[in-house]
Amino acid sequence: MLAIIKSGASKLPLDRVASLAKALECDPVQLFSLAIEQLDRNTTEQAIRQIFGTLVSANEGAWLEEIRRASDHSNPSLTARARTAIRGIFGK
């Protein structure tokens, strides 16, 4: 079945994403994003982004949580200095 989904001959049902991600030991948000790409991308992806905003992986969520803790949950704006510091972490 995975080969059929991977080839595009069949679509991954969205209600199966969580269990498949667990079985594959991958991030369910990333797998969900791939699954919605298989659907009518324009309308489905647009609707999901309008309702939920940008989907984040578990790793991205951990970064966000650390930023919240470091800023005492003050909702800091992304300044030029902060952007430079983040890019510096990744050597950019």
C-alpha positions in Angstrom: 0.0 0.0 0.0 2.9 2.4 0.8 4.3 1.9 -2.7 0.9 2.7 -4.2 0.6 5.9 -2.1 4.2 6.9 -2.9 3.6 6.4 -6.6 0.5 8.6 -6.5 -1.8 5.9 -7.7 -3.7 6.2 -4.3 -4.0 9.0 -1.8 -3.2 8.7 1.8 -6.4 9.2 3.8 -6.0 12.0 6.3 -7.4 9.9 9.1 -4.6 7.5 8.6 -1.8 10.0 8.9 -1.2 9.8 12.7 -1.0 6.0 12.8 1.2 5.8 9.7 3.5 8.4 11.0 3.8 6.5 14.2 4.5 3.3 12.3 7.1 5.0 10.1 8.6 6.9 13.1 8.3 10.2 11.3 6.8 13.6 12.2 3.0 13.5 11.7 2.8 17.2 10.7 5.3 16.6 7.9 3.4 13.5 6.7 0.1 15.4 6.9 1.6 18.2 4.8 2.6 15.6 2.2 -0.8 14.0 2.3 -2.6 17.3 1.6 -0.3 17.9 -1.3 -1.8 14.8 -2.9 -5.3 16.3 -2.6 -6.6 19.3 -4.5 -3.7 21.3 -3.2 -5.0 24.8 -3.9 -8.3 24.5 -2.0 -7.3 22.0 0.7 -4.0 23.6 1.7 -5.6 27.0 1.6 -8.5 25.9 3.9 -6.1 24.3 6.3 -3.8 27.4 6.5 -6.8 29.7 7.0 -8.1 27.6 9.8 -4.9 26.4 11.5 -2.2 28.8 10.2 1.2 27.5 9.4 1.6 23.9 10.5 4.7 23.2 12.5 6.6 20.0 13.1 7.5 18.7 16.6 11.0 20.0 16.2 9.7 23.5 15.1 7.3 23.4 18.0 10.2 22.8 20.4 12.0 25.9 19.0 8.9 28.0 19.5 8.4 26.8 23.0 12.0 27.6 23.9 11.6 31.1 22.4 8.5 31.6 24.5 10.3 30.4 27.7 13.3 32.6 26.9 11.1 35.7 26.4 9.0 35.0 29.5 6.0 34.5 27.1 6.2 38.2 26.0 5.5 37.5 22.3 8.7 39.2 21.0 8.8 40.7 17.5 11.4 39.3 15.1 13.9 42.2 15.0 16.9 42.4 12.6 19.2 41.5 15.5 17.1 38.4 16.4 17.0 37.3 12.8 20.7 37.7 12.5 21.2 35.6 15.7 18.9 32.8 14.4 20.6 32.7 11.0 24.0 32.7 12.8 23.0 29.5 14.6 22.6 27.8 11.2 25.7 29.5 9.6 23.7 31.7 7.3 
